[in-house]
Amino acid sequence: MSSSTPLHTPAAAPTAPSPTGPAHDACDVTAEGAAWLASAETYPRSALAHWRTRPTAPAVLPCGSAFDVVSVPAVFGRRMLDRLWEEGPGSGPVAAHRGRMLLFAAPGTAQRLPSLLEWEEWGPAVPSVLCHGTGDAVTVPPPTAGAADATTSADRLDSRWLVAPDTRHPWLPGPEVMLWACVRAARAAAGSAVRISIFPGGDQDAKVYDVSRRR
């Protein structure tokens, strides 16, 4: 599939995600974004051909080459995403899948982030943070959310893109940025009950994500 043949016809330029929008509504992957996702596979053209014939089917993609994935429970992930867009550099692609949020990160993040997290004294404020890198694979939502097929509405909401891939070379946060987001989300969840050793200051709840800030 050439990059000029979209999996869907975008209605407009990417819009800014918000806590009341992408938290419940899926969005579609562009042809450029699908090409980036497929680049994680050994045979990218086969992956693209599969998506063209089954645009509403999820896929299992290997981590470690094109991206790593940080998986957190949905509520904590929402707090992380709020902080990334309100106070930080934005995020890379983000998906929701079966009660967890999948934040796509730079390759190598999965190897480095766990050791960085160990330096923080979290208490109960931070739930399980799963880091998927080389040798791991993740299930990603289908590239097209709105097409009608046998998938039920509940299934689509259970696996959907919150910030869909829209370019062949998306900016992806590294381990330091992901640590920063975890720290800020933990503070938002527990306030002064959490000891944060490296990031001072208070937080405000994010209301909207400015996609134009994505690097």
N, C-alpha and C positions, 0 to 999 in steps of 0.2 A: 504494500500500500504506500503510495507516495504521500508526502506531507501535505500536498495540495488537495487530497481527497479526505475530507473530514469524516469522523465517525458520526458526527451530528452537525447541524447548522447552528453555530452560536448565535444567540439573539443579540448579544452586545458584548462589549468588553467586560472582563471580569468585574464583578461587583464586590463591594466590601462585605465580608461575612459579619454577622452580628449574632449576639447570644440568642435572639429570637428568630433568626433565619436559619442558617446552616445547622443549628442544633437540632432542627426537625426536618429540614428540607434537603434532599440530595441535589447534587449538581453534577454536570457532565464533564467528562475529560475531553479535551480537544485532541485533534489528530497529532499535534506536536507533543502533547502530554502523553498520549498513548505510545508514541515512538520512544519517549524517555523511559516509560515503564517497561516496555518490551526490551529495551537495551540491557535490562538485568538478566534476560534469558540467554541461553547459549545460542538459540536460533530465534532471533527477534522477529523475522518475517513470519515464522509459523505462529508466534503469539499474536501478531497483528491480524493474520488471516483468521485465526480463531475468533478474535474479538469482532471482526467484520461480520462473521456469520452468526455469532452469538453475542451481540452487544450488551445484553443484560445478564450475562453469566459472570460470576466472580472468577478470580484467577489466583493461583498460588505462585508467588514469585520469590526467587532467591534473593537474599540480602548479601551485602558485603562488597558489591562491585559498583552498582549505580547508586545505591543508598543503603543505609541502615534504618532500622525502625525502633522507636521507643514506644512501648505499649504501656498504658496506664489506665486505671479505672476511669470511666467516662466523666464522673463529676470532678475528680482531680484534674483530668485532662482539660476539661473546660476552664478551670482556673489557670492552668498553665497557658492555654491558648489566649485567654484574656490578657495575661501579663505580657506575652510575646507581642501582641498587637498594640496594646495600649502604651506600654513602656519600653518595649524592646524593638528589635529589628523586623518583626513580623515572623512568619513561619514558612516552611516549605509546605508541600502537600500534606493534608491531614485527612484521615478517614476514621469513621466509626465502624466497629465490627463487634457484634455480640457483647455489648456492654463495656467495651474498652475503646479507648481512643488510640489510634496509631499515628504518631508524629514521625514523619519521614525526616531523617537526619543525614548528615554527611557520612560517607564511609569511614569507618574507624571509630565512630561514636560509641558503638556497642562495646568496644574493647576498653575504652577509656572512661566512660561515664560511671560505671559501677565503682571504680576506685575513688572517683571524685565524690560520689555520694557518701562514701564511707567516712569522709572527713566531717560531715555534718552530723549534729546531734538532733535527730528528728523527733524522737519520741513517737507517739502514735499518729502524728500529723501526715506522714507520707505513707500511702499504701504501696502495694507491690509495684515496682518499676521494672519492667521486663525489657531487656535490651537484645535486639535481634541483629546479628551481624553475620560474618562469614560462616558458612555452614548451616545457617538457619534459613527458614522460608516463612513467609507470611501470606495469609489470604487477604487479597485486596478486593474492594467492591467492584462491580461491573463498571465499565467506562460510561455506559449510558443508563441513566436512572429512570427516564420517563417512558421508554418504549413498553408497549403492552406485551406481556407474555405470561407464562404460567406462574411467574413469581408473584406472590401476594404482596399487598401494600405493607404488611407487617414485616415481611422479609426484606423489602427494600429499605425500610426504616432501620432495620437491624444491621444492615451493611450498606453504607453510603459514604460518598465523599463530602467532607465539610469544606475543604479547600482543595479543589480538584487540580491535578497537574495540567498546566496550560502552555508549557514550553519544553523544548528539548534539553535545556540547561537551567533547571530551576535552582534558585539559591536554596541551600540546605543548611540548617543550623548545625554547628559542631557541638562537642561535648560540653564546652564551657557555657554556651548559650542554653543548652538543655538543663544544665545544673542551675543556672541563674533562674530559669523558669520554674524549676522544681522548688527552689528556695522561696521565690515570691509566692508561689501557690501554697506552700506550706504555711507561710506567714499569714496569708489570707484566710486559711482554714483554722488556724489555732492562735493567731495573734502572738502575744508575748509568751505563750506557753512553749513556743518553739525557740530554741537558741539558734540564731543564725550568725555564723562566725565571720562571714566575709561580705555580706550585703546589708548595709544600714538603710534606714529610711522606711517610710510607710507606703501603703498601697491604697489605690482607689479602684473600685470595680470598673472594668472596661465596658464600654457600651457599644463600640463598633470597631471593626478591624479595617484599617485603610490598606487595601491590597496594593496600592501604588507604592507603599513603603517597602514591599518585598524586594530583596536584593537579588 
